Amino acid sequence: MTGSGPLLALEEFGLTLSGSDGRVFPVLEGISFTLGRGETMGIAGESGSGKSVLALSLMGLLPRAAIREQRGAVRFDGTDLLGLDDAGFRALRGRRLAMVFQEPMTAMNPLMTLYDQVAEGVGVHFPDLGEAEVRQRVRRALQRAGFPDPETFYDSFPHQLSGGMRQRAMLGMALATDPELIVADEPTTALDAALQVQLLQELRRTVREEGNSLIFISHDLGVIRTVADRLAILYAGFLVEWGPSAAVLEAPLHPYSRALREAMPRLVREQRLPRPIPGHLPAPDHKPAGCVFGPRCPKARDVCRQMMPSASRPAEGRLVRCHFPEGASGGGQG
């Protein structure tokens, strides 16, 4: 059953984890965004920004013992995911929620054929289907994932497939149950440029034709620009900017968004080298006082070192967490 509101809505979502040594790690804070039905959203940021942790949280895949506290709300089609137990997540995961992992060789079962791995999920979530219906669903899913002649690969094991084919297999496994939301965590990182473009085009085509919603996680803004309608920028566990992907990339409001753009070769139009971002991402248990990006921001001011800015919405459909967002009166960044 689907409602008329957004498919996914996060409101000030925060997450604190605890380590085996008893230390506490606030890894996500103040995450607020919505994802519409049939919409694709990219999530970008450096390694360690919290992208994968956010994805695992949405899928209910974080170990319960490691979760110290969850704050705010995460609603999927009106259901608060933070209130679900493991059984509740299992009922959603694979059927209405699906995930495509970064490395298929570790996510796929090396002892099962391609057909059996795709069919397994279908059988779990559609136990009343007959064998012919299962085969039809498997074939359609693999075709949607870019296999032109799926039957040719049915008996192949993961090690017999190329890197691109394994990524398509993961996408096929996700699509086989017609999920409403697919979360793809760096699914093209291990592929060469040509295969990246091909898989991204297949992802975008599938989302548009079938009406799935997609969250696409990457550190590469050029890759995200290929598929995403909206873009969320994470830094040190905070959502620092969110909005239409074209607007965020062409007219970023947050200095970190601008720094990410200028560090990407494919997004730099001027005839100059990309600019690396100075400094390092802070560890979850050693975040600086004030704005978490302050120590790396070239235009930080005193207030930036004293107080973390709250999120503001300077325009319809946009969010930024900065004391001095780009274009604001008073000038500059901070």
N, C-alpha and C positions, 0 to 999 in steps of 0.2 A: 504494500500500500504506500502511495506517495502523496505528499502534501503539496501545497501551493508555494511554500516558502523555499529558501535555499536548501539544497541537499545536505550541506555540511555548514555548521556555524560554530565558530570558536569564540568564546567571550572571556577575555582575561585569563586564558588557560595558563597555569603554572605547574611545574613538576619539580619535585625535589627527590633525589635518589640517595640511598645510603650504601656505602661500600662495605665490604666484608670486614674491614678494620674499624667500622663504626663511624667513620667520617661521613658527613652530610654534604651533598652536592646539589645546590640549586641549579638545575640545568636548563629549564625553560621558565620564562616569566612574561606575563602580560601579552599572550598571543591572542589576537582578535582578528578574524577575517571570516568571510563567507565564500562558499563555492556553489555556484548555480548548477542546475541540472543541464547536462550536456556541455559544461564549461571545462576548460583546461587551465590549471593554475600551476605556474612554476614556483619552486622554492629554491632560492640561491643563497650562497654564502660560502665562506672558506671552510675547509675541513675543520670540524670542531665547533661549528656555529650552532649545532643542534638540529640540523635537518633530518638526519636519520633517526634520532631519538624521537622527534616529533612524529615521524612516519610510524615507528614502532608503537608509539602511544596510541595513535589513531586506530591501529590494527589490533590493539590489546595483546601485543607480543612481548612487552617488557615483563621480566620476572616479577611476580607479585612481591616476593621477599625484598626486592631492591627498591620498591616504591615507598618512600617515606611519607610523601604528601602530594596530593593532586588538588589544584585550586581552580576556581572558575567553572566553566561549562564547556562541554564538547557535545554538540547535538548532531546526530545523523538522522535525517528525515524525522526530526522531532524527538528521537530517543536520546537520552543523556547517556553517552558512552561511559562516563565516569562512574555511573551507578551500576554498570553491568559486572556480573561475576564471570568466571572463566566459561561457564556453560552458555551464558548469554552471548559472549563474544564468539564462541564456536558456532553458534547458530547463524551469526552474521558473516563471519569470516569464510571466504571461499564462495559464499553464495551471493551476498549483497556487497561485501567488501572483498577486494582482492589485491594482492601485492606482487609486483615484479621486482625481484631482488637484483642487486648489482652483479653478483657473480653466480651464474647458473650452475657452474660445476660443483659448487658447494650447496646450492639450493635444490638441485635435482638428485634423484636417487640413482646412483651409478649402476644399480643392479636391475633397473626396470627399463623397458623399452619406452620409446616416445609415446606410442599409443596407450600403453598401460598407465603411464603417468598422467596423461590428460584424462583418460577414461576414469581413473580412480576418483578424481574430484567430482566428476559428473555422477558417478554411482553413489557417492556419499550424500550429495545434496538433492539428487533426484532418484531415490531408490526404487520408484515405481516404473521407471523407464525400461523398456525392453532392449534387447541387445542391438536390434537394428536402429532404434532411436538413439542409443548411446553412440553408435558408430557415426550416425548422421551428425550428431552434435560435435563429436570430436573432429570430424572432417571439416565442418563449417568453421570451427574455432581456429584450426590450423590454417585454413585458407585466409581467414581474416587477419591472421598473424603474419601472412606473407609467404606461406608454403604454397607454390603453384600446383603441386601434385602431392598432397599429403600422404597418400597411400605408399608412395615410394619410400617414405621415411618411417613408417609405422614400426618396423622391427629394429630400428636403429637404437643403440644405447647412447647415452650422452657423449662418451668419448669418441664416438664415430661421427658426431656432428661438428661442423665448423663453429667458430665462436658466434658468428652471425646467426646460424641456425639454432644454436642453443638459446640465444636471446629470444628468437622468434618462438621457440618451444615454450619458454617461460611466459611469454605474452599469450600464447595459445592456451596454456593451462589456466591463466587468469580469465581469459575471455569465455572459456567453455561453459561457465555457469551464468553468463550474462549478468555480471555484477553491475550495480549502479555506480560504484566508485572504484577506480583502479588507482593504486598508489605505486608509482614507478620510481625506485630509488637508484639513481645513477645507472640506468639500464644500458647506456651506450658507452660507458667509460672505456671498456676494454676493446672497443671496435675501432677500426680505421675510419678515416673521414667519410669515405664513400658509403660504407656500411651504416655509419651513424645517420647520414642523411636519409638513406633508404628506410631504416627502421623508424626514424622519426616521422617520415611521411606516412608510413603505415599506421603508426600510432594516431596521428592526427586524423587520417581518413577514417579509421575505425571509430574514434570518438564522435566525429561529425555524423557519420552514417548511422551509427547504432544508438546515439544518445547517451553513451556512458559519460560520466564525469571523470576527469583525470587530474591527479596531482603528480607533477613531474619534478623530481628533485635532482639538482645538478649544481656543481660549482661553476659551470660554464654558461655564461649569459648568452653567448652566441647560440648554443644548443637550445636553451630555453626559448629564445626569440623565435625559433623555428616552429614551436608547437603551442606556446602558452597564450591564452587570452589575458590572464592576469599574472602578476608577479609579486611574490613576497620575498623580502630580503631579511635574512636572519643574521644577527651578529651576537656572539656570546650568549645565545639563548633568548635574546630579545628580538621581537619583530620590530625592525627599525623603519621599514617602509613597505607599503602595499598599495597596489593600484593596477590599472591597465598596463600590460607589459610594455606597450609602445611608449606610454607616457613616462613610466619609470626609467626606461632605457634612454629615451631621448631628452627628458627633462627631469632628472632625478632631484628629489627634494632633500635627501639625506647625504651627508658627505661620504658615508661608507658606500652607498649605492654608486655615487659618482666615482669613487676610488676603484670599485670593482669594475666599472665600465672601462675606465682608463687603463686598467691592468690587462684587459682582454684585447689581443691583437686584432681580432675580427671586428671589434666594435670601435676601433680607433680610426677615424676618417682622415685625420691630418697625417701628413707624411712625417711621422716621428715614431720612435719606439714606444711600446707600452710602458706605463709607469708602474713599477712594483709598489705595493702598499708597504710603507715602512713599519717596523715593529712586528709584534706577534699577537695573536689572539690570546686573551687571558685564560688561564685554567679556571674551571668552574668554581673551585674553592679559593681562588685568588683574584677575584674581580676587583678592579680599582674603585675607589670612591667616586661618586658622581656618575657622569656618563661613561658607560663601559667602553665607548669608542674614543673618549677624550684623549688618552695618552697617544693615540695614533692620528688624531685629527689635526691638520695643519692650522686650523683657525679656531681652536678651542679657546674659550674665555674662562674667567674665574668661576662663573656659575656652572660651567660644564664640569669642572673639577670638584664641585661641591654637591651637586644634586643631579640625580638621574631624571631626564626630562620625561614628562608624561606623553602619552600618545595624543595627537591632535588630528583633526580631519579638515585640512585646509581647502578641500574641494570635494565635490560629490564623488564617491567611490575611491577616495585616496586617503591614506593614513601615513603619518610620519611621526617618529619619536626623536625630536631634536629641539634644542632651545632656540636655534637660529636656522630654521630650514631655508634651503635655497629659495631666493625670490621673496622672502619675508621682509617686511619693513625693518629697518635697522641694519639690513645688509648682511650678506655672507652666510657662512656655515658655522656650526659649532657642535 
